[in-house]
Amino acid sequence: MKTIKKKIPKFKSTDEEIEFWDKNDATDFFNFQNLEKISFPNLKPSTKMISLRLPEALLERLKTLANKNDVPYQSLIKILLSEKVNEEFKKVS
């Protein structure tokens, strides 16, 4: 196992850090044998805006349901869609 000898310098800018990592091997600075799993629970997944045409009656029902559950209707649509997609994936797996 390789002993880590080098320290990462302090960088004055992002460009300086990018240049440093372009010229240096990360294995000289980090021991990749003993990695720890970390999580970032407060990160929001990236989203992409789409245009979706729905029948007016369905949209009104969604808005009514969202209002009764005190959530924005677009959030409710994402929740319901996610649940249904997960359900369908379980069927085909």
N, C-alpha and C positions, 0 to 999 in steps of 0.2 A: 504494500500500500504506500502510496506517495505521500510524503510529509509536506504540508502546506508551509511554504517559507515566505512567500511574498505577501505584502500588504497592499490593499487597494488604495491608491492615492486619492486625495481630495480633488475634486474637479471644479474648475471655475465656471464651466458652462456645459451644457448638454453636448455641444459640438466637440468639446475637448474629451468628454467621456466616450462619445461614439468613436472618435479617432483612436483613443486608447484601446477599446475593445476590438477594434478592427486589426490592431497590431499585436495584441496579446492573446494568449490562450487562457481561457477561464479555468482550466484544470490546474493552472499554476497558482490559483487564488482560492479555489473552492474544492472541497472534498465531496465529490459526487457519490461516494459510496454510502454516506450516512445522511441522506437527505431526510428532511422532516416534511410531512404533509401539512400544508396550511390552507386555510380557506378565507375567502373574503365575502362574508355573508351579506354585506351591505352594498355590494356591487349590483347595479342593475344590468340585466342582459341587454345587449344592443338590440334595437328594434328597427324595423323598416316600415315606412309608410306605404300602404297600399290603398287602392280604391276598390271598394266592394259594393256591388249593387245588390240591395236586398228589397224584397217586397215591402211596401209601406206598412202593411198590417203586421208583418214579422218585426220590423223595426219598432213599431209602437208597442208591441207586446214585450220586446226586450227592454225598452225604456221603462215601461211600467214595472216589470220585474226588478230592474235595477233600482228603481225608486223605492220599491218595497224593501229591498235589501240594503238600502242606503249606500250604494256604490255607483260610480259613474257607469253609464251603459257600455262604453267601449271597454272598460275593465271587465265587466260582466261577460261581454262577448269573448274576450281573450280567455277568461276562466272556463267558460262553457266549451269553447273550441279546443282548448288544451285537454280538458277532461275527455272529450269525445275522441280526439286523436290518440290519446294514451290508451283508451279502451279499444280502439280499432287495432292498434299495434299489438296489444295483448292477444287479440284474436288470431292474428297472422303469425305470431311468434311460436 
